[in-house]
Amino acid sequence: MPDTRPDHVFVDGVCPACINRDKEYLLGTDALVELLDRHNGEVIVPSSGGKDSTYQVLRLLELGAHVTIVTATTCHLTPIGRANIDNLARYANTIEISPNKTVRAKLNKYGMEWVGDCSWPEHVAIFSTPFRVASDIGVKLIMYGENPQNQYGGPEGTGNTAQMTERWVTEFGGFLGMRPSDMIGVDGITKRDMEIYEPVWTPGVEAHFLGQYEHWDSIGNGKRARAAGMLQGGEQPYPSPANWWRAENWDNAQTGIHDHFMYRKYGYGRGATQIAVDVRNGVVERDAALRWIHQHDGLFPSVYAGVECGVVLDRIGVKWEDFLHQMELHTNWDLFDGVKDLRPLLKC
């Protein structure tokens, strides 16, 4: 992982995620059961139907919990994503919240233009929607998956955080310096439109990371989820050639564009993030990982999860020429030796 990753502070040349792995501190199953018992076994699992949230649901059911799945609909749900949401609903009650899609398309467009992230509203909704549902139905415990600062690296002291706080959401919850209220009045967007994206902190509601109670194994989660009926790409083995893991991020067709902007802004993409975890876990040798990164990381997602890029852009009202312009604006050219170092663009 490069030091251009936000909040990724190396200590004597060592990545913070590697430091966290070497001193892994887990609260353990007994503490998890005690937490569930304190809430009478009632727990919300935020879910897209993917490998990690499928595992979270199955694991908590094993421990005797009464799980309610809460899904904040992705920006551009794929057929695979739809099938996986429905599959997971075979195991527990599911509440699916789908915000106004006309407003969502506007938020995608302005997220791309303002902060280089078309998926901004989805990232915000991941944290706002489960808390709103928890308040509405009276469930006081929310169980997220891994702590990202533990799994991928973050500022010192954040890697062993077991409980999500309001400050954590503000700093790491995908807001990127924008507030939902900043969108009010833009292109006809109203305060009512943005209420669903505003986090609500109800007294007594706790949100925890399952990955702080037991070792987090993304590959193992994928195997468990597939055995429980989760689908991945069929004839398309990966969501895109820039992905290293087969079983992640099949639900949102916009993810490829988000990941490519990440590569242009910070010099690393989704594949580098994924393969770094496998290097730390001894799944792949570092030299082999670097070779893969140089060949694949940052490849342009002309098709992502079976959906062509042009279809994604049409849905959010962005023309190809404007899209190219936004990529140019959000590229950190200090990281690249001109366009020759950037992956060739394949016209949609």
C-alpha positions as CSV (number, residue, x, y, z in Angstrom):
1,M,0.0,0.0,0.0
2,P,1.3,3.5,-0.9
3,D,1.6,6.4,1.6
4,T,-0.9,8.3,-0.7
5,R,-3.7,6.3,0.9
6,P,-5.7,8.8,3.1
7,D,-4.9,8.4,6.9
8,H,-2.3,5.7,6.1
9,V,0.5,6.6,8.4
10,F,3.6,4.4,8.1
11,V,5.7,3.8,11.3
12,D,9.4,3.2,10.5
13,G,8.4,2.1,7.0
14,V,5.8,-0.3,8.2
15,C,2.2,-0.1,7.0
16,P,-0.4,0.5,9.8
17,A,-2.5,-2.5,8.6
18,C,0.6,-4.7,9.1
19,I,1.2,-3.3,12.5
20,N,-2.4,-4.1,13.4
21,R,-2.1,-7.6,12.2
22,D,1.0,-8.3,14.2
23,K,-0.6,-7.1,17.4
24,E,-4.1,-8.4,16.6
25,Y,-6.3,-8.0,19.6
26,L,-9.7,-9.7,19.5
27,L,-12.4,-9.4,22.2
28,G,-13.5,-13.0,21.6
29,T,-16.7,-15.0,21.2
30,D,-17.6,-14.7,24.9
31,A,-17.6,-10.9,24.7
32,L,-19.7,-11.1,21.6
33,V,-22.3,-13.4,23.2
34,E,-22.4,-11.1,26.2
35,L,-23.0,-8.1,23.9
36,L,-25.9,-10.0,22.2
37,D,-27.4,-11.1,25.5
38,R,-27.3,-7.5,26.7
39,H,-29.6,-6.6,23.8
40,N,-31.8,-9.7,24.2
41,G,-30.3,-11.1,21.0
42,E,-31.8,-8.4,18.8
43,V,-29.4,-7.1,16.2
44,I,-29.4,-5.3,12.9
45,V,-26.9,-6.3,10.2
46,P,-26.4,-3.7,7.5
47,S,-26.1,-5.6,4.2
48,S,-25.8,-5.5,0.5
49,G,-26.2,-9.2,0.2
50,G,-22.5,-9.6,-0.4
51,K,-20.0,-12.0,1.1
52,D,-19.2,-10.2,4.3
53,S,-22.7,-9.3,5.3
54,T,-23.9,-12.8,4.4
55,Y,-21.3,-14.2,6.7
56,Q,-22.3,-11.7,9.5
57,V,-25.9,-12.8,9.3
58,L,-25.0,-16.5,9.3
59,R,-22.5,-16.2,12.2
60,L,-24.9,-14.2,14.4
61,L,-27.7,-16.7,13.7
62,E,-25.3,-19.4,14.8
63,L,-24.9,-17.6,18.1
64,G,-28.7,-17.5,18.6
65,A,-29.3,-13.9,17.7
66,H,-32.5,-12.5,16.2
67,V,-31.2,-10.8,13.1
68,T,-32.9,-8.1,11.1
69,I,-31.1,-7.3,7.8
70,V,-31.2,-3.7,6.7
71,T,-30.3,-2.9,3.1
72,A,-29.6,0.6,1.8
73,T,-30.1,0.1,-1.9
74,T,-27.0,0.6,-4.0
75,C,-26.6,3.3,-6.6
76,H,-27.0,1.0,-9.6
77,L,-28.1,-2.4,-8.4
78,T,-26.9,-5.3,-10.7
79,P,-28.9,-8.5,-11.3
80,I,-26.4,-10.4,-9.2
81,G,-26.8,-7.8,-6.4
82,R,-30.6,-8.3,-6.6
83,A,-30.3,-12.1,-6.5
84,N,-28.0,-11.9,-3.5
85,I,-30.3,-9.6,-1.5
86,D,-33.1,-12.0,-2.1
87,N,-31.0,-15.0,-1.3
88,L,-30.0,-13.6,2.1
89,A,-33.6,-12.8,2.9
90,R,-34.1,-16.6,3.1
91,Y,-32.2,-16.5,6.4
92,A,-33.6,-13.5,8.2
93,N,-36.2,-10.7,7.9
94,T,-35.0,-7.9,5.6
95,I,-35.9,-4.2,5.5
96,E,-34.8,-2.6,2.2
97,I,-34.7,1.1,1.9
98,S,-34.6,2.5,-1.6
99,P,-34.3,6.3,-1.8
100,N,-35.7,8.5,-4.6
101,K,-33.7,7.4,-7.6
102,T,-34.0,10.7,-9.4
103,V,-32.4,12.4,-6.5
104,R,-29.8,9.6,-6.1
105,A,-28.7,10.1,-9.8
106,K,-28.2,13.8,-9.1
107,L,-26.1,13.0,-6.0
108,N,-24.0,10.5,-8.0
109,K,-23.3,13.2,-10.6
110,Y,-22.4,15.9,-8.1
111,G,-20.4,13.5,-6.0
112,M,-18.3,12.8,-9.0
113,E,-17.8,16.4,-9.9
114,W,-17.2,17.8,-6.4
115,V,-15.1,15.1,-4.7
116,G,-14.4,12.5,-7.4
117,D,-16.7,9.9,-6.0
118,C,-20.0,9.0,-7.8
119,S,-20.7,6.6,-5.0
120,W,-20.8,9.3,-2.3
121,P,-24.6,8.9,-1.5
122,E,-24.2,5.1,-1.2
123,H,-21.3,5.4,1.2
124,V,-23.2,7.9,3.3
125,A,-26.4,5.7,3.3
126,I,-24.4,2.7,4.6
127,F,-24.1,4.5,7.9
128,S,-27.3,6.6,7.9
129,T,-29.9,4.0,7.0
130,P,-29.3,1.3,9.6
131,F,-29.3,3.9,12.4
132,R,-32.6,5.3,11.1
133,V,-34.2,1.9,11.0
134,A,-32.8,1.0,14.4
135,S,-34.5,4.1,15.8
136,D,-37.8,3.2,14.0
137,I,-38.0,-0.4,15.1
138,G,-36.4,-0.1,18.6
139,V,-33.4,-2.4,18.0
140,K,-30.4,-1.0,20.0
141,L,-27.6,-3.1,18.5
142,I,-26.1,-2.8,14.9
143,M,-23.3,-5.2,13.8
144,Y,-21.1,-4.0,11.0
145,G,-18.3,-6.2,9.5
146,E,-14.6,-5.4,9.7
147,N,-13.1,-2.3,11.2
148,P,-11.6,-0.8,8.0
149,Q,-8.7,0.8,9.9
150,N,-7.8,-2.6,11.2
151,Q,-8.1,-4.5,7.9
152,Y,-6.7,-1.8,5.6
153,G,-4.8,0.6,7.9
154,G,-5.6,4.0,9.5
155,P,-4.3,6.5,12.1
156,E,-2.7,5.1,15.2
157,G,-5.2,3.9,17.8
158,T,-8.1,3.4,15.4
159,G,-7.3,-0.2,14.4
160,N,-8.6,-1.8,17.6
161,T,-11.8,0.2,17.8
162,A,-14.7,-2.2,18.5
163,Q,-17.5,0.3,18.7
164,M,-18.5,2.8,16.0
165,T,-19.0,6.3,17.3
166,E,-20.5,9.4,15.8
167,R,-17.0,10.8,15.5
168,W,-15.8,7.7,13.7
169,V,-18.7,8.0,11.1
170,T,-17.8,11.7,10.6
171,E,-14.1,10.9,10.0
172,F,-14.3,7.6,8.2
173,G,-17.9,7.2,7.0
174,G,-17.4,8.3,3.4
175,F,-18.5,11.9,3.7
176,L,-15.3,13.2,2.1
177,G,-15.7,16.6,3.7
178,M,-19.2,17.0,2.4
179,R,-22.4,17.1,4.5
180,P,-25.8,16.0,3.2
181,S,-27.0,19.5,3.9
182,D,-24.5,20.8,1.3
183,M,-26.7,19.3,-1.4
184,I,-29.9,21.1,-0.4
185,G,-30.9,23.6,-3.1
186,V,-28.7,22.1,-5.7
187,D,-30.5,21.1,-8.9
188,G,-33.9,21.1,-7.1
189,I,-32.7,18.8,-4.2
190,T,-34.7,19.6,-1.1
191,K,-34.2,19.1,2.7
192,R,-36.7,16.3,2.6
193,D,-34.7,14.6,-0.1
194,M,-31.6,14.6,2.0
195,E,-33.1,13.5,5.3
196,I,-32.5,9.9,4.5
197,Y,-28.7,10.5,4.2
198,E,-28.4,12.3,7.6
199,P,-27.2,10.0,10.3
200,V,-29.4,9.8,13.4
201,W,-27.8,9.0,16.7
202,T,-30.5,7.6,19.0
203,P,-29.6,7.2,22.7
204,G,-28.8,3.6,23.6
205,V,-28.1,2.4,20.1
206,E,-24.7,0.8,19.7
207,A,-22.9,-0.1,16.5
208,H,-20.0,-2.6,16.7
209,F,-17.5,-4.3,14.3
210,L,-17.8,-8.1,14.2
211,G,-14.2,-8.2,13.0
212,Q,-13.0,-6.9,16.4
213,Y,-14.5,-10.0,18.1
214,E,-13.2,-12.7,15.8
215,H,-10.5,-12.9,13.2
216,W,-11.7,-11.4,9.9
217,D,-11.2,-13.6,6.9
218,S,-12.6,-12.1,3.7
219,I,-11.7,-15.2,1.6
220,G,-13.3,-17.5,4.2
221,N,-16.4,-15.2,4.3
222,G,-16.7,-15.6,0.5
223,K,-16.6,-19.4,0.7
224,R,-19.2,-19.4,3.5
225,A,-21.5,-17.0,1.6
226,R,-21.3,-19.0,-1.7
227,A,-22.2,-22.2,0.2
228,A,-25.2,-20.3,1.5
229,G,-26.3,-19.4,-2.0
230,M,-24.6,-16.1,-2.8
231,L,-23.9,-15.6,-6.5
232,Q,-20.8,-14.1,-8.2
233,G,-20.1,-13.4,-11.8
234,G,-20.8,-16.7,-13.6
235,E,-19.0,-16.5,-16.9
236,Q,-17.4,-13.3,-15.8
237,P,-14.9,-14.5,-13.1
238,Y,-14.2,-11.0,-11.6
239,P,-16.3,-7.8,-11.4
240,S,-13.6,-6.2,-13.6
241,P,-9.9,-7.0,-14.6
242,A,-8.8,-4.5,-11.9
243,N,-10.2,-6.6,-9.1
244,W,-8.1,-9.3,-7.3
245,W,-10.9,-10.9,-5.3
246,R,-13.6,-12.8,-7.1
247,A,-16.4,-12.5,-4.6
248,E,-16.5,-8.8,-3.7
249,N,-18.5,-5.8,-4.9
250,W,-20.8,-7.5,-7.5
251,D,-23.9,-5.5,-6.4
252,N,-23.2,-2.0,-7.7
253,A,-22.4,-1.3,-11.4
254,Q,-20.9,2.1,-10.4
255,T,-18.2,0.6,-8.2
256,G,-15.8,0.3,-11.2
257,I,-15.9,4.0,-11.8
258,H,-15.5,4.8,-8.1
259,D,-12.5,2.5,-8.0
260,H,-10.9,4.0,-11.1
261,F,-11.2,7.5,-9.7
262,M,-9.6,6.2,-6.5
263,Y,-6.7,4.9,-8.6
264,R,-6.3,8.3,-10.3
265,K,-6.5,10.3,-7.0
266,Y,-4.3,8.1,-4.9
267,G,-2.2,5.9,-7.2
268,Y,-3.8,2.6,-6.1
269,G,-7.1,0.9,-6.8
270,R,-9.4,-1.8,-5.5
271,G,-7.1,-4.6,-6.6
272,A,-4.1,-3.2,-4.7
273,T,-6.3,-2.9,-1.6
274,Q,-7.5,-6.5,-1.8
275,I,-4.2,-8.1,-2.7
276,A,-2.4,-6.3,0.2
277,V,-4.7,-8.1,2.6
278,D,-3.7,-11.5,1.0
279,V,0.0,-10.6,1.2
280,R,-0.4,-9.9,4.9
281,N,-2.3,-13.2,5.4
282,G,0.3,-15.2,3.5
283,V,-2.0,-16.1,0.6
284,V,0.3,-14.6,-2.1
285,E,3.9,-13.6,-2.1
286,R,4.7,-9.9,-2.1
287,D,6.7,-10.0,-5.4
288,A,3.9,-11.8,-7.2
289,A,1.4,-9.3,-5.8
290,L,3.5,-6.4,-7.1
291,R,3.6,-8.0,-10.6
292,W,-0.2,-8.4,-10.6
293,I,-0.6,-4.7,-9.5
294,H,1.6,-3.4,-12.3
295,Q,-0.4,-5.4,-14.8
296,H,-4.0,-4.9,-13.5
297,D,-4.4,-2.2,-10.9
298,G,-6.1,0.8,-12.4
299,L,-7.4,-0.9,-15.6
300,F,-10.4,1.1,-16.8
301,P,-13.8,-0.6,-16.1
302,S,-15.3,-0.5,-19.6
303,V,-17.6,-3.3,-18.2
304,Y,-18.1,-3.8,-14.5
305,A,-20.2,-6.7,-13.0
306,G,-21.6,-7.2,-16.5
307,V,-22.8,-3.6,-17.0
308,E,-21.2,-1.3,-19.6
309,C,-19.7,2.0,-18.4
310,G,-21.9,3.9,-20.9
311,V,-25.0,2.5,-19.3
312,V,-23.9,3.7,-15.9
313,L,-23.1,7.2,-17.2
314,D,-26.5,7.4,-19.0
315,R,-28.3,6.6,-15.8
316,I,-26.7,9.5,-13.9
317,G,-26.9,11.9,-16.8
318,V,-23.2,12.3,-17.5
319,K,-21.9,12.5,-21.1
320,W,-18.8,10.7,-22.1
321,E,-16.9,13.9,-22.8
322,D,-17.8,15.3,-19.4
323,F,-16.8,12.1,-17.8
324,L,-13.3,12.2,-19.4
325,H,-13.0,15.9,-18.2
326,Q,-13.9,14.9,-14.6
327,M,-11.3,12.1,-14.7
328,E,-8.7,14.6,-15.8
329,L,-9.7,17.1,-13.1
330,H,-9.5,14.5,-10.3
331,T,-6.2,12.8,-11.4
332,N,-3.3,13.6,-9.1
333,W,-0.8,14.1,-11.9
334,D,2.1,14.2,-9.5
335,L,1.7,10.4,-9.2
336,F,1.8,9.8,-12.9
337,D,4.3,10.5,-15.7
338,G,1.7,11.9,-18.0
339,V,-1.0,9.8,-19.7
340,K,1.4,7.1,-20.6
341,D,1.4,5.8,-17.0
342,L,-2.4,5.7,-16.9
343,R,-4.2,2.7,-18.1
344,P,-5.6,3.1,-21.7
345,L,-9.2,4.3,-21.8
346,L,-11.7,2.1,-23.6
347,K,-14.4,4.2,-25.1
348,C,-17.9,3.2,-23.8
